Amino acid sequence: GELQAKAEMDNEAINTYTEALAAYEKLDEPDNILETLDILSALMVKTDNSSAAVLHATRAIGIADDLDDLDSKMHILVTLGDARQQLGESDEAVQAYGRSLEIARNEGDSQNEALILYKLGYAQLDSGQADVAAETWEQSLKLFKAQGKRDYEGRVLGALGTAYGELNRWTEAIKFHT
């Protein structure tokens, strides 16, 4: 399954991981079940099978809670947010990203915090909260600058331009897009 995913044979990888999940369930191995659900949900998002991704991610979050595995829970919540965004459920995506953000901050994980803030901003913008999205992206911009991630700095600047455009604050929108 891992080799298939690396080779971008996503549908084949989904089939393989589904078989692996069934085997781990028979063996009652929660750690492996969690890992497999995490991978499956990410593959489902990648292949635009968002409803299945939501189901797998939701189940995985419960297992991560049972195992007290915050790192896995944080990543799965991001995947859940991505799936919710694909389904047009931006309010639910905001909730999932927000829960993930809380874990990243509590764990002092600024790398993931920056990425989560970036995704959260889009969910907030899609929920009609352009002003909140701009504040969120300002936070992520600071983190990306500190991390030296120029590619993400550029993406966030464009996102800020979009948010300020939504707010009819054209001078700021133009500044960020420029």
N, C-alpha and C positions, 0 to 999 in steps of 0.2 A: 504494500500500500504506500509506503513511504517513497519507494522508487517510482511508483506510478505518479504520485503527486509531484515529485521533482521533475518528472518528464512531462508534466502538464497533461497527463492522462487522467483528468479529474473524475470523470464518470467511472472509469475502471477503478480508481482509488476508492471512490465511494463504495463500490461493490465489495472491494476487498476489506475495507474497514467495517462495513456492515457485517460481513462474515466474522471478522475478528471480534466485533462487539457481541455477537451471539455466542461465540466460544467463551469469552470472558464472563458473560452472564451465567453460562452453565457452570463455570468454575467458581463463580461468586468472588471475583477479584475486583473490588471497588476502585482501587488505584488505576488498574488497567481500563476498567469501564470508563472512568472519568477521563483519562487521557484519550481514549478512542472517541468518546462523545465530543470532546473538545475539537479534535481533528475533523470529525464528521461535520460538526456544525460549521466550522470554518470553510470546509469544502462545499457545503450546501450554500453558504453565502456567495462563495466564488462562482458557483454555477447558477446563481439566481433562483435557487430552490429555497426561498426565504421561509416559507411556512415550516418546512422540515427542519431548517436551521433553528427556528424558534423552539420547536419541540425538543430537539437534541440539547440545545443550550439550556433550556429551562430545567430539564432533567439533570444535566451536568452540574448546574448551580446547586441543586439540592444535595448531590453527592459531595461536591466540594465543601458545602457547609458541614455535612456529616464528618468529613475527613479533616475539617479545619484547615483546608488548603486555600489560603487567601490569594496566592499568586495565580493559581488556576482559575479561581473564581473571578479575579480581576480580568483576566484574558477572555474568559467565557462571557462575562458581562459586556465586554467590548463587541464580541461577536454577536451577542444578542442585540445590542444597539444597532449594529450594522444591518442585521436582518430586519429589525423593526423599521429602519430607514428605508430599506428596499421595498417594504410593504406599504410605505407611505404613512406609517404610524409614528410620526415624529415625537409626539408627547411621550410615548412609551420608550422611544429611543433616548430621549432626554433623561428619563428615569434610569435606564440601564447604564448609560454613560456616567450619570451622576453617582451611582453606586460604585462603579468601577473607579471613578476619580477619587472617591473617598478612600478606597483601599490603597491606591497609588500614593496618595498624600500621607496616609498613616504609615505606610511602609518606607517613605522617603524615596520613592522611585520617580525621580524627575523625568527620566526618559519616557516612561509610559504616561506620566502626568501630562507632558506636552502633547503627545499624540492623542490622548483622550480628550484634552481640551479642544484640540483641533477638530475632532469629530463631533464633539458636543456642540461646538459653535454652529456647525451645519444643521444639526437637529433643531437647535434653538431658532435659527433663521427660518427653517422650514415650518416651524411652529408659529411663525409670525412675531418672533421676539428679536427683531434685528438689533435693538439696543443692547439686550442681554448677550446676544451672539458677539457683538463688537467687544464687549467687556471680556468675554471668554477668550476671544482671539487675541486680545491685548496681553492677557496672561500667558497664552501659549507662545506668543511672539517673544516675550522676555526669556522664556525657557529655551526656545530654539536658538536664540542669539547666544545665550550662555553656553549652550552645547555645541555651538559652531555649525549648526545644521542649516546652511544657507539655502538649500533647496526648499526646506519647509518654511524658512523665513519668507521666501518669495510666495509660496502658496498662501501663507497666512496674510501677507500684505494684500494679495488679490482678494482674499475672502473679506478682509476689512473694507476694501474698496466696494465690494458688493453690498456689505451690510450698511455702509454709510450711504450708498446709492439708494437702498431701500428706505432709508430714513430721510431721503431728499436733502442730504447734506453733501452737496455736489463738490464743494471745495475739498473737503476731506476725502471724498470718494476718489477724486482725480489724483490727489496726493498719493494715496495708497496704491492706486493702479499704476501710477508713474514709477 
